[in-house]
Amino acid sequence: QVQVVESGGGSVQAGGSLRLSCTASGLSFDNYSMGWFRQAPGKEREGVSCISRGGGSTRDADSVKGRFAVTRDNAENTVSLQMNSLKPEDTAMYYCAALRSSFCSDSWSESWRATSWGQGTQVTVSS
């Protein structure tokens, strides 16, 4: 059974930075692309960033391009999301997921791609 555990969230002021981490178990980690998603109150969950199985390719939502960077460590079964220049609109619960694909396809951010969801980690950005 695939399990993921997210950590690293917190409260910061606009312009600040946070680094989220996700540890996955119950899968051959390096066979899966990994995705970060977020869900703000009253809004649908959206894809934020994706990284391919080997880490050589990434895709980011337009809203975070140039500010967020996703990386992975296949030896440690972890994926991280470095978030810089945070904005109040980045406030959300953040989730990671192993995706049913080895690469970040055009449909990477669709919910059915996710093998399972963790509890998430809250990010709050104040103005």
C-alpha positions in Angstrom: 0.0 0.0 0.0 1.4 3.3 -1.1 1.8 5.8 1.7 3.0 9.4 1.6 3.8 11.8 4.5 4.2 15.5 4.0 6.0 17.9 6.3 7.5 21.3 6.5 4.5 23.6 6.3 4.0 26.6 8.5 3.1 30.3 8.6 5.3 32.9 6.9 4.9 36.5 5.7 4.6 37.4 2.1 8.0 37.2 0.4 9.2 34.5 2.7 10.2 30.9 1.9 9.3 27.4 3.0 10.6 23.9 2.1 8.1 21.1 2.0 9.2 17.4 2.1 7.4 14.2 1.3 8.4 10.7 2.1 6.8 7.8 0.3 6.7 4.1 1.1 5.1 1.0 -0.2 6.2 1.5 -3.8 9.2 1.4 -6.0 9.8 5.1 -5.7 12.0 5.6 -8.7 9.3 4.1 -11.0 7.0 7.0 -10.4 6.8 10.6 -11.2 5.8 12.6 -8.1 3.5 15.6 -7.9 2.8 18.4 -5.4 -0.8 19.6 -5.2 -2.6 22.2 -3.1 -6.1 22.9 -2.0 -7.3 26.2 -0.6 -10.5 26.5 1.4 -13.5 26.5 -1.0 -11.4 25.7 -4.0 -10.6 22.5 -5.9 -7.3 20.8 -5.5 -4.8 21.9 -8.1 -1.5 20.6 -9.4 1.5 22.7 -8.4 4.7 20.9 -9.5 5.6 17.5 -11.0 9.0 15.8 -11.3 9.8 12.8 -13.5 10.9 9.4 -12.1 14.6 10.2 -12.6 14.3 13.9 -11.6 15.5 15.1 -15.0 12.2 16.8 -16.0 9.8 19.0 -14.1 6.6 20.9 -14.8 5.2 23.7 -12.8 1.8 25.5 -12.7 2.0 28.9 -14.2 1.1 30.5 -10.9 4.3 29.2 -9.3 6.8 29.2 -12.1 10.1 30.9 -11.1 9.2 30.8 -7.4 8.8 27.1 -6.6 11.3 24.2 -7.4 10.6 20.5 -7.0 13.5 18.0 -6.4 13.7 14.4 -5.4 16.1 12.0 -3.8 15.5 8.5 -5.0 17.9 7.0 -2.5 15.8 8.4 0.4 12.3 8.1 -1.3 11.7 11.8 -0.8 10.5 14.7 -2.8 10.8 18.3 -1.8 9.2 21.6 -2.8 11.2 24.7 -2.3 8.9 27.7 -2.2 10.3 31.2 -2.5 8.7 34.6 -2.8 5.5 33.3 -1.2 2.3 35.1 -1.7 -1.0 35.1 0.3 -2.6 33.3 -2.6 -0.2 30.4 -2.0 -2.1 29.7 1.3 -3.4 26.1 1.1 -3.0 22.6 2.3 -0.2 21.0 0.3 -0.2 17.3 -0.7 2.3 15.1 -2.5 1.4 12.0 -4.5 3.1 9.3 -6.5 1.6 9.6 -10.0 0.6 6.8 -12.3 3.3 7.7 -14.8 7.0 7.7 -15.0 7.0 11.2 -16.5 5.1 14.4 -16.2 2.5 14.1 -18.9 0.0 16.8 -20.0 -2.5 15.2 -17.6 -0.1 14.9 -14.7 -2.2 17.1 -12.4 -5.5 15.2 -12.8 -6.5 13.6 -9.5 -6.9 10.1 -11.0 -3.1 10.1 -11.6 -2.5 10.0 -7.8 -1.9 6.6 -6.3 -2.8 7.8 -2.8 -3.0 11.0 -0.8 -1.4 11.9 2.5 -2.7 14.1 5.3 -1.1 17.2 3.8 0.8 20.0 5.4 -0.6 23.5 5.9 1.0 26.6 4.4 -0.2 30.0 5.5 1.1 33.2 4.0 0.2 36.5 5.5 0.4 39.9 3.9 
